[in-house]
Amino acid sequence: MNKTELIDHIALQADVSKVSAERALNAAIEGIVAALKKDEIVRLADFGSFHVSLHAARIGRNPRTGATIEIAATKVLRFRVAKRLKEAIN
């Protein structure tokens, strides 16, 4: 399912126009992104939670030359599936 299909589904299920469904979806996505930028956890009941995790800086190796390189610390997005969603797909 892509974003357009999700908008169609929201419009049908909520009995709203596609324009309203798109605005609602965009607002939800913007809210999630804003919270994650502030390192907050976003919990959606019966769906799961998103949170930002920090990968520490480390030493790696260039596979072509074998030379050691320093890999900078990075933030990564994590998603933890809610129990109810996990049960629903199994």
MMTF fields as JSON, N, C-alpha, C and O atoms, coordinates in Angstrom:
{
  "mmtfVersion": "1.0.0",
  "mmtfProducer": "UNKNOWN",
  "numBonds": 359,
  "numAtoms": 360,
  "numGroups": 90,
  "numChains": 1,
  "numModels": 1,
  "chainsPerModel": [1],
  "groupsPerChain": [90],
  "chainIdList": ["A"],
  "bondAtomList": [4, 2, 8, 6, 12, 10, 16, 14, 20, 18, 24, 22, 28, 26, 32, 30, 36, 34, 40, 38, 44, 42, 48, 46, 52, 50, 56, 54, 60, 58, 64, 62, 68, 66, 72, 70, 76, 74, 80, 78, 84, 82, 88, 86, 92, 90, 96, 94, 100, 98, 104, 102, 108, 106, 112, 110, 116, 114, 120, 118, 124, 122, 128, 126, 132, 130, 136, 134, 140, 138, 144, 142, 148, 146, 152, 150, 156, 154, 160, 158, 164, 162, 168, 166, 172, 170, 176, 174, 180, 178, 184, 182, 188, 186, 192, 190, 196, 194, 200, 198, 204, 202, 208, 206, 212, 210, 216, 214, 220, 218, 224, 222, 228, 226, 232, 230, 236, 234, 240, 238, 244, 242, 248, 246, 252, 250, 256, 254, 260, 258, 264, 262, 268, 266, 272, 270, 276, 274, 280, 278, 284, 282, 288, 286, 292, 290, 296, 294, 300, 298, 304, 302, 308, 306, 312, 310, 316, 314, 320, 318, 324, 322, 328, 326, 332, 330, 336, 334, 340, 338, 344, 342, 348, 346, 352, 350, 356, 354],
  "bondOrderList": [1, 1, 1, 1, 1, 1, 1, 1, 1, 1, 1, 1, 1, 1, 1, 1, 1, 1, 1, 1, 1, 1, 1, 1, 1, 1, 1, 1, 1, 1, 1, 1, 1, 1, 1, 1, 1, 1, 1, 1, 1, 1, 1, 1, 1, 1, 1, 1, 1, 1, 1, 1, 1, 1, 1, 1, 1, 1, 1, 1, 1, 1, 1, 1, 1, 1, 1, 1, 1, 1, 1, 1, 1, 1, 1, 1, 1, 1, 1, 1, 1, 1, 1, 1, 1, 1, 1, 1, 1],
  "groupList": [{"groupName": "MET", "atomNameList": ["N", "CA", "C", "O"], "elementList": ["N", "C", "C", "O"], "formalChargeList": [0, 0, 0, 0], "bondAtomList": [1, 0, 2, 1, 3, 2], "bondOrderList": [1, 1, 2], "singleLetterCode": "M", "chemCompType": "L-PEPTIDE LINKING"}, {"groupName": "ASN", "atomNameList": ["N", "CA", "C", "O"], "elementList": ["N", "C", "C", "O"], "formalChargeList": [0, 0, 0, 0], "bondAtomList": [1, 0, 2, 1, 3, 2], "bondOrderList": [1, 1, 2], "singleLetterCode": "N", "chemCompType": "L-PEPTIDE LINKING"}, {"groupName": "LYS", "atomNameList": ["N", "CA", "C", "O"], "elementList": ["N", "C", "C", "O"], "formalChargeList": [0, 0, 0, 0], "bondAtomList": [1, 0, 2, 1, 3, 2], "bondOrderList": [1, 1, 2], "singleLetterCode": "K", "chemCompType": "L-PEPTIDE LINKING"}, {"groupName": "THR", "atomNameList": ["N", "CA", "C", "O"], "elementList": ["N", "C", "C", "O"], "formalChargeList": [0, 0, 0, 0], "bondAtomList": [1, 0, 2, 1, 3, 2], "bondOrderList": [1, 1, 2], "singleLetterCode": "T", "chemCompType": "L-PEPTIDE LINKING"}, {"groupName": "GLU", "atomNameList": ["N", "CA", "C", "O"], "elementList": ["N", "C", "C", "O"], "formalChargeList": [0, 0, 0, 0], "bondAtomList": [1, 0, 2, 1, 3, 2], "bondOrderList": [1, 1, 2], "singleLetterCode": "E", "chemCompType": "L-PEPTIDE LINKING"}, {"groupName": "LEU", "atomNameList": ["N", "CA", "C", "O"], "elementList": ["N", "C", "C", "O"], "formalChargeList": [0, 0, 0, 0], "bondAtomList": [1, 0, 2, 1, 3, 2], "bondOrderList": [1, 1, 2], "singleLetterCode": "L", "chemCompType": "L-PEPTIDE LINKING"}, {"groupName": "ILE", "atomNameList": ["N", "CA", "C", "O"], "elementList": ["N", "C", "C", "O"], "formalChargeList": [0, 0, 0, 0], "bondAtomList": [1, 0, 2, 1, 3, 2], "bondOrderList": [1, 1, 2], "singleLetterCode": "I", "chemCompType": "L-PEPTIDE LINKING"}, {"groupName": "ASP", "atomNameList": ["N", "CA", "C", "O"], "elementList": ["N", "C", "C", "O"], "formalChargeList": [0, 0, 0, 0], "bondAtomList": [1, 0, 2, 1, 3, 2], "bondOrderList": [1, 1, 2], "singleLetterCode": "D", "chemCompType": "L-PEPTIDE LINKING"}, {"groupName": "HIS", "atomNameList": ["N", "CA", "C", "O"], "elementList": ["N", "C", "C", "O"], "formalChargeList": [0, 0, 0, 0], "bondAtomList": [1, 0, 2, 1, 3, 2], "bondOrderList": [1, 1, 2], "singleLetterCode": "H", "chemCompType": "L-PEPTIDE LINKING"}, {"groupName": "ALA", "atomNameList": ["N", "CA", "C", "O"], "elementList": ["N", "C", "C", "O"], "formalChargeList": [0, 0, 0, 0], "bondAtomList": [1, 0, 2, 1, 3, 2], "bondOrderList": [1, 1, 2], "singleLetterCode": "A", "chemCompType": "L-PEPTIDE LINKING"}, {"groupName": "GLN", "atomNameList": ["N", "CA", "C", "O"], "elementList": ["N", "C", "C", "O"], "formalChargeList": [0, 0, 0, 0], "bondAtomList": [1, 0, 2, 1, 3, 2], "bondOrderList": [1, 1, 2], "singleLetterCode": "Q", "chemCompType": "L-PEPTIDE LINKING"}, {"groupName": "VAL", "atomNameList": ["N", "CA", "C", "O"], "elementList": ["N", "C", "C", "O"], "formalChargeList": [0, 0, 0, 0], "bondAtomList": [1, 0, 2, 1, 3, 2], "bondOrderList": [1, 1, 2], "singleLetterCode": "V", "chemCompType": "L-PEPTIDE LINKING"}, {"groupName": "SER", "atomNameList": ["N", "CA", "C", "O"], "elementList": ["N", "C", "C", "O"], "formalChargeList": [0, 0, 0, 0], "bondAtomList": [1, 0, 2, 1, 3, 2], "bondOrderList": [1, 1, 2], "singleLetterCode": "S", "chemCompType": "L-PEPTIDE LINKING"}, {"groupName": "ARG", "atomNameList": ["N", "CA", "C", "O"], "elementList": ["N", "C", "C", "O"], "formalChargeList": [0, 0, 0, 0], "bondAtomList": [1, 0, 2, 1, 3, 2], "bondOrderList": [1, 1, 2], "singleLetterCode": "R", "chemCompType": "L-PEPTIDE LINKING"}, {"groupName": "GLY", "atomNameList": ["N", "CA", "C", "O"], "elementList": ["N", "C", "C", "O"], "formalChargeList": [0, 0, 0, 0], "bondAtomList": [1, 0, 2, 1, 3, 2], "bondOrderList": [1, 1, 2], "singleLetterCode": "G", "chemCompType": "PEPTIDE LINKING"}, {"groupName": "PHE", "atomNameList": ["N", "CA", "C", "O"], "elementList": ["N", "C", "C", "O"], "formalChargeList": [0, 0, 0, 0], "bondAtomList": [1, 0, 2, 1, 3, 2], "bondOrderList": [1, 1, 2], "singleLetterCode": "F", "chemCompType": "L-PEPTIDE LINKING"}, {"groupName": "PRO", "atomNameList": ["N", "CA", "C", "O"], "elementList": ["N", "C", "C", "O"], "formalChargeList": [0, 0, 0, 0], "bondAtomList": [1, 0, 2, 1, 3, 2], "bondOrderList": [1, 1, 2], "singleLetterCode": "P", "chemCompType": "L-PEPTIDE LINKING"}],
  "groupTypeList": [0, 1, 2, 3, 4, 5, 6, 7, 8, 6, 9, 5, 10, 9, 7, 11, 12, 2, 11, 12, 9, 4, 13, 9, 5, 1, 9, 9, 6, 4, 14, 6, 11, 9, 9, 5, 2, 2, 7, 4, 6, 11, 13, 5, 9, 7, 15, 14, 12, 15, 8, 11, 12, 5, 8, 9, 9, 13, 6, 14, 13, 1, 16, 13, 3, 14, 9, 3, 6, 4, 6, 9, 9, 3, 2, 11, 5, 13, 15, 13, 11, 9, 2, 13, 5, 2, 4, 9, 6, 1],
  "groupIdList": [1, 2, 3, 4, 5, 6, 7, 8, 9, 10, 11, 12, 13, 14, 15, 16, 17, 18, 19, 20, 21, 22, 23, 24, 25, 26, 27, 28, 29, 30, 31, 32, 33, 34, 35, 36, 37, 38, 39, 40, 41, 42, 43, 44, 45, 46, 47, 48, 49, 50, 51, 52, 53, 54, 55, 56, 57, 58, 59, 60, 61, 62, 63, 64, 65, 66, 67, 68, 69, 70, 71, 72, 73, 74, 75, 76, 77, 78, 79, 80, 81, 82, 83, 84, 85, 86, 87, 88, 89, 90],
  "secStructList": [7, 7, 2, 2, 2, 2, 2, 2, 2, 2, 2, 2, 2, 2, 6, 7, 7, 2, 2, 2, 2, 2, 2, 2, 2, 2, 2, 2, 2, 2, 2, 2, 2, 2, 2, 2, 2, 6, 6, 7, 7, 3, 3, 3, 6, 6, 6, 3, 3, 3, 3, 3, 3, 3, 3, 7, 7, 3, 3, 3, 3, 7, 6, 6, 6, 7, 7, 3, 3, 3, 3, 7, 7, 3, 3, 3, 3, 3, 3, 3, 3, 7, 2, 2, 2, 2, 2, 2, 2, 7],
  "xCoordList": [0.845, 0.0, 0.892, 1.833, 0.587, 1.334, 0.484, -0.629, 1.006, 0.327, -1.031, -1.996, -1.124, -2.386, -3.445, -4.603, -3.04, -3.974, -4.411, -5.565, -3.496, -3.838, -4.825, -5.757, -4.632, -5.56, -6.943, -7.949, -6.999, -8.28, -8.963, -10.173, -8.186, -8.733, -9.279, -10.366, -8.509, -8.949, -10.239, -11.177, -10.278, -11.473, -12.695, -13.779, -12.529, -13.641, -14.086, -15.28, -13.142, -13.466, -14.034, -14.932, -13.507, -13.951, -15.093, -15.617, -15.474, -16.546, -16.271, -17.121, -15.042, -14.635, -14.091, -13.854, -13.893, -13.342, -11.872, -11.215, -11.377, -9.963, -9.057, -7.972, -9.498, -8.713, -8.588, -7.506, -9.689, -9.659, -8.813, -8.064, -8.941, -8.151, -6.66, -5.844, -6.307, -4.894, -4.371, -3.257, -5.168, -4.756, -4.553, -3.59, -5.451, -5.346, -4.098, -3.372, -3.847, -2.664, -1.388, -0.456, -1.332, -0.148, 0.084, 1.225, -0.999, -0.873, -0.347, 0.483, -0.827, -0.356, 1.131, 1.894, 1.526, 2.936, 3.812, 4.87, 3.382, 4.153, 4.277, 5.331, 3.221, 3.258, 4.226, 4.958, 4.23, 5.155, 6.592, 7.45, 6.858, 8.214, 8.676, 9.816, 7.799, 8.157, 8.519, 9.487, 7.746, 8.031, 9.35, 10.131, 9.605, 10.844, 12.065, 13.136, 11.905, 13.01, 13.386, 14.538, 12.404, 12.66, 13.033, 13.029, 13.355, 13.726, 12.637, 12.929, 11.393, 10.269, 9.857, 10.147, 9.189, 8.66, 7.228, 6.446, 6.887, 5.533, 4.878, 5.28, 3.879, 3.172, 1.779, 1.0, 1.481, 0.158, -0.453, 0.015, -1.49, -2.106, -2.486, -2.995, -2.234, -2.55, -1.797, -2.094, -0.844, -0.045, 1.428, 2.063, 1.979, 3.381, 3.929, 3.189, 5.237, 5.868, 7.121, 7.858, 7.335, 8.513, 9.405, 8.912, 10.711, 11.636, 12.976, 13.306, 13.729, 15.037, 16.095, 16.067, 17.015, 18.095, 19.421, 19.498, 20.443, 21.74, 22.72, 22.944, 23.298, 24.398, 25.688, 25.947, 26.477, 27.722, 28.723, 28.645, 29.661, 30.744, 31.572, 31.713, 32.113, 32.9, 33.936, 33.907, 34.839, 35.875, 35.41, 34.997, 35.483, 35.107, 36.276, 37.389, 36.001, 37.051, 36.519, 35.416, 37.307, 36.958, 37.14, 38.249, 36.075, 36.194, 37.118, 37.678, 37.288, 38.158, 39.634, 40.447, 39.96, 41.378, 41.797, 42.985, 40.843, 41.182, 41.598, 41.894, 41.623, 42.028, 40.943, 39.753, 41.357, 40.381, 39.839, 40.564, 38.569, 37.922, 37.069, 36.621, 36.854, 36.009, 34.598, 34.387, 33.649, 32.249, 31.601, 31.628, 31.025, 30.432, 29.184, 28.537, 28.87, 27.643, 26.445, 26.475, 25.396, 24.198, 22.955, 22.972, 21.88, 20.581, 19.848, 19.893, 19.174, 18.406, 16.987, 16.764, 16.05, 14.655, 14.349, 14.72, 13.679, 13.284, 11.767, 11.109, 11.23, 9.798, 9.606, 10.194, 8.795, 8.476, 6.993, 6.136, 6.709, 5.348, 4.569, 5.084, 3.333, 2.456, 2.005, 1.896, 1.749, 1.354, 0.109, 0.042, -0.862, -2.116, -1.895, -2.492, -1.058, -0.763, -0.005, -0.292, 0.948, 1.72, 0.809, 0.96, -0.136, -1.081, -2.002, -2.369, -2.37, -3.282, -2.648, -3.34, -1.341, -0.714, -0.236, 0.118, -0.224, 0.178, -1.01, -0.897],
  "yCoordList": [-1.173, 0.0, 1.239, 1.342, 2.157, 3.416, 4.525, 4.274, 5.733, 6.839, 7.134, 7.395, 7.097, 7.37, 6.333, 6.674, 5.087, 4.023, 4.173, 3.909, 4.592, 4.813, 5.966, 5.886, 7.031, 8.167, 7.706, 8.076, 6.903, 6.371, 5.538, 5.64, 4.73, 3.881, 4.733, 4.476, 5.741, 6.633, 7.35, 7.438, 7.861, 8.577, 7.667, 8.093, 6.433, 5.488, 5.095, 5.106, 4.753, 4.298, 5.414, 5.176, 6.626, 7.746, 8.539, 9.475, 8.154, 8.838, 10.334, 11.172, 10.643, 12.03, 12.11, 11.087, 13.332, 13.493, 13.084, 13.019, 12.814, 12.446, 13.605, 13.388, 14.817, 15.997, 16.072, 16.329, 15.849, 15.868, 14.723, 14.893, 13.567, 12.407, 12.665, 12.298, 13.292, 13.605, 14.62, 14.474, 15.647, 16.632, 15.981, 16.289, 15.086, 14.396, 13.512, 13.511, 12.772, 11.91, 12.736, 12.395, 13.809, 14.674, 15.294, 15.397, 15.709, 16.284, 15.243, 15.558, 14.007, 12.941, 12.658, 12.501, 12.596, 12.338, 13.473, 13.229, 14.717, 15.868, 15.864, 16.207, 15.484, 15.403, 14.34, 14.554, 13.199, 12.12, 12.558, 12.349, 13.161, 13.622, 14.683, 14.646, 15.621, 16.687, 16.1, 16.53, 15.123, 14.496, 13.736, 13.799, 13.026, 12.255, 13.169, 12.826, 14.328, 15.293, 15.781, 16.141, 15.796, 16.216, 15.027, 15.133, 13.896, 12.66, 12.147, 11.528, 12.396, 11.882, 10.514, 10.188, 9.734, 8.445, 8.663, 9.333, 8.098, 8.204, 6.83, 5.873, 6.74, 5.484, 5.55, 6.457, 4.598, 4.486, 3.182, 2.098, 3.289, 2.12, 1.082, 1.421, -0.167, -1.311, -1.308, -2.132, -0.418, -0.377, -0.565, -1.496, 0.321, 0.216, 1.558, 2.529, 1.599, 2.851, 3.116, 2.2, 4.391, 4.856, 5.563, 6.289, 5.365, 6.137, 6.248, 5.444, 7.259, 7.507, 6.918, 7.117, 6.198, 5.571, 6.116, 6.528, 6.117, 6.639, 5.493, 4.68, 5.44, 4.518, 5.269, 6.32, 4.758, 5.416, 5.407, 4.577, 6.343, 6.374, 5.105, 4.583, 4.626, 3.399, 3.364, 4.165, 2.43, 2.24, 1.134, 0.061, 1.412, 0.439, 0.181, 0.662, -0.579, -0.924, -0.743, -1.187, -0.089, 0.07, -1.295, -1.828, -1.874, -3.209, -3.288, -4.35, -2.202, -2.224, -2.184, -2.949, -1.265, -1.067, -1.732, -1.967, -2.036, -2.617, -1.576, -1.918, -0.309, 0.758, 0.994, 0.861, 1.341, 1.632, 3.05, 3.97, 3.189, 4.495, 4.719, 3.766, 5.974, 6.307, 6.565, 7.405, 5.843, 6.004, 6.88, 6.556, 7.979, 8.955, 8.395, 7.478, 8.959, 8.595, 9.035, 10.087, 8.223, 8.552, 8.23, 7.393, 8.913, 8.62, 7.688, 7.876, 6.686, 5.757, 5.666, 5.808, 5.431, 5.307, 3.85, 2.958, 3.613, 2.26, 2.202, 3.183, 1.038, 0.802, -0.5, -1.523, -0.46, -1.648, -1.946, -1.116, -3.122, -3.528, -3.803, -4.431, -3.33, -3.595, -5.054, -5.659, -5.599, -6.997, -7.311, -8.338, -6.418, -6.653, -6.703, -7.544, -5.831, -5.84, -7.115, -7.747, -7.478, -8.694, -9.913, -10.776, -9.977, -11.088, -11.064, -12.115, -9.867, -9.735, -10.237, -10.801, -10.036, -10.458, -11.898, -12.46, -12.494, -13.904, -14.751, -15.975],
  "zCoordList": [0.0, 0.0, 0.0, 0.787, -0.878, -0.906, -0.283, 0.181, -0.276, 0.398, -0.235, 0.484, -1.55, -2.238, -1.866, -1.627, -1.822, -1.452, 0.011, 0.348, 0.86, 2.263, 2.405, 3.204, 1.642, 1.651, 1.197, 1.802, 0.139, -0.337, 0.754, 0.959, 1.437, 2.504, 3.663, 4.179, 4.056, 5.14, 4.744, 5.536, 3.516, 3.046, 3.067, 3.465, 2.646, 2.615, 4.025, 4.323, 4.883, 6.235, 7.119, 7.928, 6.96, 7.803, 7.174, 7.777, 5.956, 5.229, 5.112, 5.415, 4.658, 4.399, 2.983, 2.339, 2.503, 1.158, 1.14, 2.179, -0.054, -0.187, 0.224, 0.763, -0.028, 0.349, 1.871, 2.4, 2.56, 4.025, 4.573, 5.535, 3.954, 4.386, 4.185, 5.031, 3.073, 2.805, 3.819, 4.321, 4.125, 5.128, 6.488, 7.189, 6.86, 8.151, 8.189, 9.183, 7.131, 7.082, 7.124, 7.853, 6.362, 6.363, 7.736, 8.188, 8.404, 9.746, 10.729, 11.582, 10.615, 11.499, 11.267, 12.22, 10.024, 9.707, 10.211, 10.792, 9.994, 10.468, 11.985, 12.519, 12.679, 14.136, 14.624, 15.591, 13.958, 14.322, 14.095, 14.953, 12.953, 12.628, 13.628, 14.091, 13.96, 14.91, 16.272, 16.899, 16.726, 18.021, 17.978, 18.927, 16.896, 16.778, 16.693, 17.193, 16.062, 16.007, 17.39, 17.634, 18.316, 19.692, 20.58, 21.807, 19.951, 20.651, 21.573, 22.596, 21.225, 21.995, 21.44, 20.289, 22.258, 21.814, 21.349, 22.024, 20.199, 19.665, 19.808, 19.146, 20.666, 20.917, 20.298, 20.591, 19.456, 18.855, 19.352, 19.004, 20.159, 20.78, 19.726, 18.657, 20.039, 19.181, 17.85, 16.985, 17.667, 16.452, 16.779, 16.283, 17.616, 17.989, 18.417, 18.573, 18.603, 19.018, 18.192, 17.827, 17.91, 17.197, 18.197, 19.061, 18.095, 18.913, 18.191, 17.319, 18.58, 17.984, 18.901, 20.115, 18.308, 19.055, 18.514, 17.356, 19.335, 18.925, 18.719, 19.616, 17.527, 17.269, 17.582, 16.995, 18.473, 18.872, 17.724, 16.818, 17.779, 16.798, 16.974, 18.08, 15.865, 15.941, 14.836, 13.902, 14.963, 13.948, 13.009, 13.448, 11.714, 10.69, 9.766, 9.983, 8.745, 7.795, 6.382, 6.064, 5.536, 4.137, 3.469, 3.471, 2.895, 2.322, 1.107, 0.837, 0.377, -0.805, -0.43, -0.948, 0.494, 0.808, 2.106, 2.328, 2.958, 4.252, 5.279, 6.424, 4.879, 5.792, 6.838, 6.549, 8.046, 9.091, 8.898, 8.521, 9.165, 9.045, 10.291, 10.928, 10.626, 11.761, 11.25, 10.375, 11.798, 11.428, 12.498, 13.686, 12.062, 12.989, 13.668, 13.162, 14.804, 15.511, 14.676, 14.038, 14.687, 13.921, 14.728, 15.63, 14.382, 14.972, 14.01, 12.795, 14.565, 13.752, 14.304, 15.507, 13.423, 13.816, 14.12, 13.356, 15.227, 15.633, 15.724, 16.07, 15.407, 15.544, 16.295, 15.944, 17.311, 18.091, 17.896, 18.2, 17.393, 17.078, 18.361, 19.286, 18.41, 19.548, 19.515, 18.448, 20.677, 20.807, 19.973, 19.298, 20.031, 19.305, 17.793, 17.12, 17.245, 15.818, 15.449, 14.432, 16.269, 16.029, 15.978, 15.113, 16.908, 16.937, 15.712, 15.187, 15.263, 14.122, 12.821, 11.973, 12.661, 11.406, 11.44, 10.405, 12.613, 12.705, 12.69, 12.759]
}
